[in-house]
């Protein structure tokens, strides 16, 4: 048996709202849509999770994602500071390669091998 065609979001939403309001049971909604009762239950769960995430703020991100973003921002700031300190050390000792371009050898052309 093949997989049933995907229902449009509006149709799923209508069924979920009718199930949550008590107008239909999950089994009745499944028969109406031609899907399994499990599919209707999954849509209901996804609908509730989406609402919960939206109310949580922070653009609907999960708390774990927000925590990870804060952790990455802190690590990024620390790395930038470290790079700045290393750059100052290189300048202090005059070993900065960023100031001096690489030297070309006399008599060579780009793309030719030199023995």
Secondary structure, DSSP 8 states (H G I E B T S, - for coil): --------HHHHHHHHHHHHTTSS-HHHHHHHHTS-HHHHHHHHHHHHHHHHHHHT-GGG--HHHHHHHHHHHHHHHHHHHHHHHHHHHHHHHT--TTTS-----TT--TT----
